[in-house]
Structures are given as structure tokens and as C-alpha cells.
Amino acid sequence: MSVRLAPVGDTGILAVFEQQISEEIGAQVSALNTAVQGAKIPGAGETVPAFASLLVRYDPLVTDYDQMAQAISRLAEHLPPPDTSAGRLVTIPVCYGGEYGPDLSFVAEHAGLSEKEVIRRHTGREYRIYMLGFLPGFPYLGGLDPALVTPRLQNPRTSIPAGSVGIGGEQTGVYPVESPGGWQLIGRTPLKLFDPERPPLYAAGDRIKFSAITPEQFAALAEKEANP
């Protein structure tokens, strides 16, 4: 595994992989993240995985850059081959189209497919979470069917409902909280994807699979989420 290390201020070190978005690179980042967390390196703190890099924070009163670099290099050298099936598989129910996915018809037209076929293709894959960002719990997902690649809105919305599932270029993702945004909205989940009072539903390195539900099922799940 080829990893380049670089300092980030005096409290961080960045492990940089080959700069591309791919299942293999994402699996390598996830594997190194797991190894660093499991090694309990003295002074090591928060880790932040991204598309092709891993940031490791450390306490400069306990360790320094050289010691951290040596420890991370040793871990990187002994990692197993990347496993693209690693991580938890989290199923997220989604009600597609209508008021829940106002841009489904545009995505279908852009792809030259029926709305039903767009839903079939969107739910037919597992998506790796490359990183979390933009919003608390917002998963940047890889693995979108190339036929569903759709440009972002020319004029972003000022408010998108929490749980909205969208497509932005070559990626798909879910808005965990209400937010502005420019992705094409194709559906919505009733699940609370970000709740500081609950354990996270997923993490970087996990995989997500979407499952189509009816408006009636959406209402029932939404009621359950509101009254756990």
C-alpha cells in the first residue's frame, strides 16, 4: 500500500492515498482507520477518514509527528488486501417520487428511463460511505449506476427536508437534517439519520442499501421515529 504522510499543523498527521475515488482506495482508507483506532497509539485521538486520505489527530504533549508517522507507517505496511465488502450494511427505507422526491421525473427523463426503472436501479446497489461531511451525518456514497448520473440543480433550494435522498453528479446521498442544497431529490427516508441522543446509524467505511417503501409505510415509520 502506497501512503504518503504529511503534517497538519502541530496536532495532526494526514495519510494520503492515491488521489482517486474508488472502491479499492475507500477500502484502504477504512482499513487503515480501523487499524489506527485498534492500535491505541499513545497520544492518538480523533480520526477523520475521507475519499482518499485519513486525518489522525494527536496530543502534542504526549507524542510528536515523527513518532506518529512511524506508528502509522508500520500499520500501513501490514494491512491486508483491501476488502470492498467490509463494513456494516445499513438498509435505509425510502419513499420515492411525488412530494418525497420532486426531481425523480427529471432524473428519469435525463437518463432516458422510466421512474420505476430509476428506482429499481437506485435500490439495486450497495453504496460505500466514503466520508461524512457538509452536514452532520451526511454520507458521500460511491457506486451510483452510471445511467443515473445527473447534474446538480442550477439554482439550489434554500430548504431541503431532513431525510431527502438526492443525486448530485456521480454521487448519491441523504440529507440528515433540513438544509439548503442543490442535489436532485428523488425520495425521502422517515429515519432520523442524525440524532445526538442516539448512536450513529452508520460511519465512514460502512455500506448503505436503499429499500423502496410506500407513502403508508413512510407515515408508519415516521410515527415510530417520532415516538420511539
C-alpha positions in Angstrom: 0.0 0.0 0.0 1.4 3.4 -1.0 0.7 6.0 1.6 2.2 9.5 1.9 2.3 11.2 5.3 2.2 14.9 5.8 1.8 17.1 8.9 -1.4 19.1 9.6 -0.4 21.8 12.0 1.2 20.6 15.2 -1.7 18.3 16.2 -2.4 16.2 13.1 -1.0 13.9 10.5 -2.5 13.1 7.1 -2.2 9.8 5.4 -2.7 10.4 1.7 -3.5 7.6 -0.7 -3.7 7.6 -4.5 -5.9 10.5 -5.3 -8.9 8.9 -6.9 -12.4 8.0 -5.9 -12.7 4.2 -6.0 -14.0 1.2 -4.0 -10.4 0.0 -3.5 -9.0 3.3 -2.2 -12.0 3.7 0.0 -11.5 0.3 1.5 -7.8 1.1 2.1 -8.7 4.2 4.0 -11.3 2.3 6.0 -8.8 -0.4 6.8 -6.1 2.0 8.0 -8.7 3.9 10.0 -9.7 0.7 11.8 -6.0 -0.3 12.4 -5.2 3.1 13.9 -8.2 3.1 16.2 -7.4 -0.5 17.3 -3.7 0.1 17.8 -4.3 2.6 20.6 -1.2 4.6 19.7 -0.1 6.8 22.7 -1.4 10.3 22.1 -3.6 9.4 19.1 -7.0 10.9 19.1 -9.8 11.6 16.6 -9.6 10.1 13.1 -11.3 11.6 10.1 -11.5 9.4 7.0 -12.2 11.0 3.6 -12.3 9.8 0.0 -8.6 9.1 -0.3 -7.0 10.2 2.9 -7.1 9.7 6.7 -6.5 12.5 9.2 -5.3 11.5 12.6 -5.3 14.0 15.4 -2.8 13.6 18.3 -1.8 15.2 21.6 1.5 17.1 21.1 2.1 16.9 24.9 2.1 13.1 24.6 3.7 12.4 21.2 5.1 14.2 18.2 4.8 14.0 14.4 7.8 11.6 13.9 6.5 9.1 16.4 3.0 9.2 14.9 4.4 8.9 11.4 6.4 5.8 12.3 3.5 4.1 14.0 1.1 4.8 11.1 3.7 3.7 8.5 4.1 0.4 10.3 0.3 -0.1 10.4 0.0 0.7 6.7 2.7 -1.8 5.7 0.9 -4.7 7.4 -2.6 -4.1 6.3 -4.4 -6.9 4.5 -5.5 -6.5 0.8 -8.5 -4.1 0.6 -11.9 -5.7 1.2 -14.6 -3.8 -0.7 -17.3 -5.7 1.2 -16.0 -4.7 4.6 -18.1 -2.5 7.0 -21.7 -2.8 8.2 -24.6 -2.9 5.7 -27.3 -0.4 6.7 -30.6 -0.5 4.9 -32.4 2.8 4.6 -36.1 2.8 3.6 -37.0 5.4 1.0 -40.3 6.6 -0.4 -39.6 7.7 -4.0 -41.2 10.3 -6.1 -44.2 12.6 -5.5 -43.8 15.1 -2.7 -41.0 13.0 -1.3 -38.9 13.1 -4.5 -39.9 16.0 -6.6 -36.9 15.6 -9.0 -37.5 11.9 -9.8 -39.2 12.7 -13.1 -36.3 14.9 -14.2 -33.7 12.2 -13.3 -35.8 9.7 -15.3 -36.1 12.0 -18.3 -32.4 12.8 -18.2 -31.5 9.1 -18.1 -34.0 8.1 -20.7 -35.6 5.7 -18.3 -38.9 5.3 -16.6 -39.3 6.4 -13.0 -39.8 2.8 -12.0 -36.5 1.8 -13.6 -34.7 4.7 -11.8 -36.0 3.4 -8.5 -35.0 -0.2 -9.4 -31.5 0.8 -10.3 -31.1 3.1 -7.3 -32.2 0.4 -4.8 -30.3 -2.4 -6.7 -26.9 -1.4 -5.4 -24.9 -1.2 -2.2 -23.1 2.2 -1.7 -19.9 2.6 0.2 -19.8 5.6 2.6 -16.5 7.2 1.6 -16.8 10.1 4.1 -19.2 12.1 6.2 -19.3 15.9 5.7 -21.1 19.0 4.6 -23.7 18.3 7.3 -23.6 16.2 10.5 -24.1 12.6 9.3 -24.2 13.4 5.5 -22.9 10.3 3.7 -21.0 10.7 0.5 -21.7 7.5 -1.3 -19.9 5.7 -4.1 -21.3 3.2 -6.5 -24.1 5.1 -8.3 -25.3 3.4 -11.5 -23.7 5.5 -14.3 -27.1 5.7 -16.1 -28.4 7.8 -13.1 -25.6 10.4 -13.1 -27.5 13.7 -13.2 -26.2 17.3 -12.9 -27.0 19.3 -9.8 -29.7 22.0 -9.8 -28.7 25.2 -11.5 -30.4 27.1 -8.6 -30.0 25.3 -5.3 -33.0 25.1 -3.0 -32.9 27.1 0.2 -34.5 24.4 2.2 -34.5 20.6 1.8 -36.4 18.4 4.2 -34.4 16.1 6.5 -34.1 12.6 5.1 -34.2 13.7 1.5 -32.3 11.3 -0.9 -30.6 13.0 -3.8 -28.3 12.6 -6.7 -25.6 15.2 -7.4 -23.4 14.4 -10.4 -21.8 10.9 -10.0 -22.9 10.6 -6.3 -26.0 9.9 -4.3 -26.5 10.8 -0.7 -29.0 11.6 2.1 -29.6 15.0 3.9 -29.7 14.0 7.6 -31.1 17.4 8.7 -33.0 20.2 7.0 -30.6 22.2 4.8 -30.1 24.2 1.7 -28.8 22.1 -1.2 -28.5 21.6 -4.9 -28.9 17.8 -5.5 -31.7 16.3 -7.4 -34.2 14.9 -4.9 -35.6 11.5 -5.8 -37.0 10.3 -2.4 -37.0 10.7 1.3 -36.5 8.4 4.3 -38.5 8.7 7.5 -35.5 7.6 9.6 -33.7 10.2 11.8 -30.2 9.9 10.4 -28.7 12.4 12.8 -29.7 12.5 16.4 -27.2 13.5 19.1 -29.2 11.5 21.6 -28.7 8.2 19.7 -25.7 6.2 18.5 -24.9 6.9 14.8 -26.7 4.7 12.3 -23.6 4.4 10.1 -20.0 5.5 9.8 -17.5 6.1 7.1 -16.5 2.7 5.6 -20.0 1.2 6.1 -22.3 0.4 3.2 -25.8 1.6 2.5 -28.6 0.0 0.6 -31.8 1.8 -0.2 -35.2 0.0 0.0 -38.4 1.4 -1.6 -41.4 1.9 0.6 -44.9 3.2 0.1 -46.3 6.5 1.5 -48.3 4.5 4.1 -45.1 2.7 5.2 -43.3 6.1 5.3 -46.0 7.5 7.6 -45.9 4.5 9.9 -42.1 4.6 10.2 -42.2 8.4 10.7 -44.6 7.9 13.6 -42.4 5.3 15.1 -39.3 7.6 14.8 -41.2 10.5 16.5 -42.3 8.2 19.4 -39.6 5.6 20.0 
